[in-house]
Amino acid sequence: QAQLVESGGGLVQAGGSLRLSCAPSERTFSSSLMGWFRQAPGKEREFVATINWRFGSTYYGDSVKGRFTISGDNAKNTVYLQMNSLKPEDTAVYYCAAKSSGTRALYFRVYEYDYWGQGAQVTVSS
Protein backbone atom coordinates (compact mmCIF):
# COMPACT_ATOMS: atom_id res chain seq x y z
CA GLN A 1 0.00 0.00 0.00
CA ALA A 2 1.04 3.57 -0.62
CA GLN A 3 2.97 5.31 2.13
CA LEU A 4 2.47 8.77 0.64
CA VAL A 5 -0.49 10.32 -1.15
CA GLU A 6 -0.22 12.70 -4.09
CA SER A 7 -2.89 15.19 -5.07
CA GLY A 8 -3.34 18.00 -7.57
CA GLY A 9 -2.92 16.13 -10.83
CA GLY A 10 -5.18 16.66 -13.80
CA LEU A 11 -5.51 17.71 -17.42
CA VAL A 12 -4.09 21.00 -18.68
CA GLN A 13 -3.25 22.57 -22.00
CA ALA A 14 0.33 23.14 -23.07
CA GLY A 15 1.70 26.22 -21.36
CA GLY A 16 -0.54 25.78 -18.34
CA SER A 17 0.31 25.09 -14.71
CA LEU A 18 -0.43 22.58 -11.99
CA ARG A 19 0.68 22.16 -8.40
CA LEU A 20 1.10 18.73 -6.89
CA SER A 21 1.05 18.03 -3.16
CA CYS A 22 2.25 15.01 -1.22
CA ALA A 23 1.66 13.93 2.38
CA PRO A 24 1.87 10.71 4.43
CA SER A 25 -1.02 8.32 3.86
CA GLU A 26 -1.72 7.56 7.53
CA ARG A 27 1.12 7.33 10.00
CA THR A 28 2.89 10.62 10.33
CA PHE A 29 6.63 10.80 9.93
CA SER A 30 9.29 13.43 9.59
CA SER A 31 11.61 13.74 6.63
CA SER A 32 13.67 16.59 5.25
CA LEU A 33 14.53 14.55 2.13
CA MET A 34 11.70 14.35 -0.36
CA GLY A 35 11.40 14.24 -4.09
CA TRP A 36 9.33 13.79 -7.21
CA PHE A 37 9.68 11.26 -10.00
CA ARG A 38 7.56 10.63 -13.07
CA GLN A 39 6.88 7.76 -15.42
CA ALA A 40 5.39 7.98 -18.89
CA PRO A 41 3.93 4.94 -20.67
CA GLY A 42 6.67 2.66 -21.91
CA LYS A 43 9.41 4.64 -20.19
CA GLU A 44 11.52 4.25 -17.08
CA ARG A 45 10.75 6.21 -13.96
CA GLU A 46 12.50 9.56 -14.29
CA PHE A 47 13.90 11.88 -11.65
CA VAL A 48 12.14 15.25 -11.56
CA ALA A 49 13.15 17.17 -8.44
CA THR A 50 14.30 16.77 -4.85
CA ILE A 51 14.64 18.94 -1.78
CA ASN A 52 16.44 18.92 1.53
CA TRP A 53 15.12 21.92 3.40
CA ARG A 54 17.36 21.22 6.37
CA PHE A 55 20.25 22.39 4.20
CA GLY A 56 18.20 24.54 1.87
CA SER A 57 19.17 22.47 -1.16
CA THR A 58 17.23 21.55 -4.29
CA TYR A 59 18.05 19.72 -7.51
CA TYR A 60 16.12 19.32 -10.75
CA GLY A 61 16.17 17.05 -13.72
CA ASP A 62 17.38 18.69 -16.92
CA SER A 63 14.01 18.39 -18.62
CA VAL A 64 12.21 20.50 -15.99
CA LYS A 65 14.81 23.08 -14.96
CA GLY A 66 13.43 26.60 -15.09
CA ARG A 67 9.83 25.38 -15.23
CA PHE A 68 9.23 23.32 -12.06
CA THR A 69 9.78 24.31 -8.44
CA ILE A 70 9.91 21.93 -5.49
CA SER A 71 9.19 23.08 -1.95
CA GLY A 72 8.55 21.35 1.34
CA ASP A 73 7.27 21.83 4.86
CA ASN A 74 8.86 19.50 7.39
CA ALA A 75 6.35 20.45 10.10
CA LYS A 76 3.51 19.32 7.83
CA ASN A 77 5.46 16.42 6.31
CA THR A 78 4.39 17.80 2.96
CA VAL A 79 6.16 18.42 -0.33
CA TYR A 80 4.92 20.42 -3.31
CA LEU A 81 5.77 20.55 -6.98
CA GLN A 82 4.79 23.68 -8.85
CA MET A 83 4.75 22.93 -12.56
CA ASN A 84 4.68 25.84 -14.99
CA SER A 85 4.95 26.09 -18.77
CA LEU A 86 3.83 22.50 -19.08
CA LYS A 87 4.59 20.60 -22.27
CA PRO A 88 2.98 17.48 -23.73
CA GLU A 89 6.26 15.71 -22.93
CA ASP A 90 5.50 16.28 -19.23
CA THR A 91 2.55 13.90 -19.45
CA ALA A 92 3.18 11.10 -16.97
CA VAL A 93 2.25 9.62 -13.63
CA TYR A 94 4.03 11.68 -11.00
CA TYR A 95 5.26 9.92 -7.87
CA CYS A 96 6.13 11.48 -4.56
CA ALA A 97 8.98 9.96 -2.58
CA ALA A 98 10.60 10.42 0.81
CA LYS A 99 13.84 9.25 2.36
CA SER A 100 13.91 8.68 6.10
CA SER A 101 17.61 9.40 6.51
CA GLY A 102 20.76 10.03 4.55
CA THR A 103 24.39 10.97 4.71
CA ARG A 104 24.33 13.66 2.06
CA ALA A 105 22.08 16.59 1.22
CA LEU A 106 20.40 15.38 -1.98
CA TYR A 107 19.30 12.10 -3.56
CA PHE A 108 18.04 11.60 -7.09
CA ARG A 109 17.84 7.87 -7.78
CA VAL A 110 14.70 5.78 -7.38
CA TYR A 111 16.36 3.10 -5.26
CA GLU A 112 17.64 5.67 -2.78
CA TYR A 113 14.15 6.55 -1.51
CA ASP A 114 12.29 4.70 1.25
CA TYR A 115 8.64 5.75 0.89
CA TRP A 116 6.44 6.21 -2.18
CA GLY A 117 3.00 7.33 -3.22
CA GLN A 118 0.78 5.58 -5.77
CA GLY A 119 1.12 8.40 -8.26
CA ALA A 120 -0.90 11.26 -9.69
CA GLN A 121 -1.73 11.49 -13.39
CA VAL A 122 -0.68 14.66 -15.16
CA THR A 123 -1.82 15.03 -18.75
CA VAL A 124 -0.77 17.96 -20.93
CA SER A 125 -2.64 18.40 -24.19
CA SER A 126 -1.10 20.05 -27.25
N, C-alpha and C positions, 0 to 999 in steps of 0.2 A: 504494500500500500504506500501511497505517496506520503512523504514526510514534510513536504512543503506544498503550498497551494498558490498557483498563479491566477491572476485575474487581470482584466483589462484588454484582452485580445479582441479581435474583430476584423471587419472588412473596411478597408479605406481605399481611396483612389491614390494613384501615384502622386507624390508631393505632399500628402497628408501626414498626420501625426497620430500617434497612440502612446499611451503610458501604461506600462505593465507594472503590477505590484506582486509581491511575493511575501508570504508569511507562513509560519509553522502550521501544520494541519491540525494538531491537537496539543500535544505536549510542548510547552514553551521551552525554548533553549536560547542561549546567547552565543552569537558568533559575529566576529568582526570581519570575517572572510566570506564573502558571498559573490556570486557571479551569475551570468546568463549565458546560455548556449542555445543554439537553434539547429533544427534538422529539417531539411526539405526532402520531399519524396525522392527516394533513390540515392540520397547523399548521406555522407557521414555527419555525425553531430559536430557542429562547428562552434568554436569559441567566439563569443560576442563581446563580453565585457566582464570585468571583475573589480571589486573594491575592497580595500582594507581601510576602514575609517579610523582605526586606531592610529595608523601611521599617515593617514590622509593620502593614500595612494590609489590610483586607478590605472587600468590598462584596457585597451580596446583592440579588437580585431581590425585588420586593415580595411575590410570591406565596410565598416561602420564608423570609422574615425571621422569626426567632424559633423556627424549626423545624430548619433546616439549619445546619451548621457546616463551613466549609472550613479545612483545615490543610495544611501542606506541610513537606517536609524537603528542603532544597536539596542536602545531602550525598548523599541517596539518589535525588535527582531524582524525587521521589514526591509526589503530592498526594492528599488524602483528602477525601471528602465524607460527613460523618455526617448521616444523614437520620432525623429523629425525627417522631413524630406524623404519619405519612404519610397522605395522603388519596388517594382514587381519582383526583383531578385531577392528582396527581403522576405518574401512569402515563405513561411515555415512554421513549424511548431516550436515555440520558444519555451525553454526549460530553465527554471530557477534552480540554483544549487548553493549549498553552504558547506563550509569546511569547519569542523569543530576546533581544530588547532593546526598550527603550522610553525615552521621554523624560519620562514621568510615572509615578506610582506604580501606578495602576490602569487596567485596560482592560476593557470590558464589551460590545464589539461583535464579532460573528463575524469580520468581515473584518480585525480588528486582530490576530488570532492567527496564528501561523506553523505550528504543528504540531497534529495532531489524531489522536485515536483512532477506531476503527471503531464505538464505541458499546457500551453495556451496557444490556440491557433491564431496566427496573424496572416491575413490575406490582403495583398496589395494589388489592385486592379490597374491595368494600363489604359 
